[in-house]
Amino acid sequence: MQGNILQLLREATPVFSMLQEESRQEIVCLLLEQGGLSVTEITSQINLSRPAVSHHLKLLLQVQLVSVEKQGKERIYHLNLDCVRKCLYDFVEALKDK
């Protein structure tokens, strides 16, 4: 059982590590509150440059916290809470057996 919990923690670490940074927290909150947004829309609402927002979105994409779809010339970013829900759910379920 300990190995299972340890494995779950290791799988969740990249996701939660991404959420440690305040700028990424702001981006995640914007996407949660407003739905899909472009880099331009995000940049207009927080105190970060366009390249900085793009960089943070790239990192969030790598851990699948956001997804992206192309709409015309824009790339629209959406929050993907499924990975967070799964990490938390699996961890809580593993703890129930304790």
Number of C-alpha atoms within 10 A of each C-alpha: 10 10 8 12 16 12 13 16 16 11 12 19 14 14 19 15 10 17 17 10 11 10 16 18 14 16 24 22 13 19 19 14 10 11 13 19 19 20 19 15 13 21 18 12 11 13 12 13 14 14 11 14 21 17 13 17 20 14 16 22 17 14 18 18 21 23 18 18 12 10 9 7 6 13 16 19 20 21 23 19 14 12 15 15 11 12 18 15 12 17 18 12 11 15 12 8 7 7
